[in-house]
Amino acid sequence: MEKECPECGEKLRGRTDKKFCSDYCRNTHHNKVNKETSNLIRNTNNLLRRNHRILEELNPGSKTSVPRNKLLAKGFNFEFFTSVYNTRSGNQYFFIYDQGYLKLENDFYALVKRN
């Protein structure tokens, strides 16, 4: 019995354990199978990149403070971050990779860069 490529239906030639006729068919098949997961990961990574870019733009040095509405105006999404750092004094910093922020009084945020 001859096997067929599950993507295009072409007869398989070569090794007996071969599953696809070409790299193109193999990649196409796996991209279809992983499409939903890939979209979630891609969208999350895009949001993290945008948040990081905004923090980097607003904090060119190592420390500054900005009002919440300035972050929101640039499209910052407070729901997406990569880690949380709790200080001994009870403050909670949210980080997107090396860029972080801390909620202050009067709707201001301290922006910091971790070395």
C-alpha positions, 0 to 999 in steps of 0.5 A: 500500500502506497502512502499519500501526503496528507496535505496535497494527496501526492504519492510519497516516495523515499523513506518508508516513514515519510509523512509529507511529500515536501517541506512546503506541505509539512509546514502548511499542514502544521501551520493549519493545525496550530493556527488558533494557538499561533494567533493567540500567541502572536496577538499577545506578543504584539501587545507586549511589544507595543507596551514595551515600546511605549514604556521605552519611548516615555522613559528614555533614561532609567526613571521618570513619572507620567500620568495614566492618560498619557500611557492610555493615549499611546495605546498602553494596555495595563492587562499585559505584562511579563512579570511582577516584582514586589518590594519589601515595602509592599510596592508592586512593580509590573514589568514588560521585559526590562521596562516597568511601572509602579502606580503612584498617587493621583493617577501617575505612574513611575516608569523604571528600567531594570538593568 
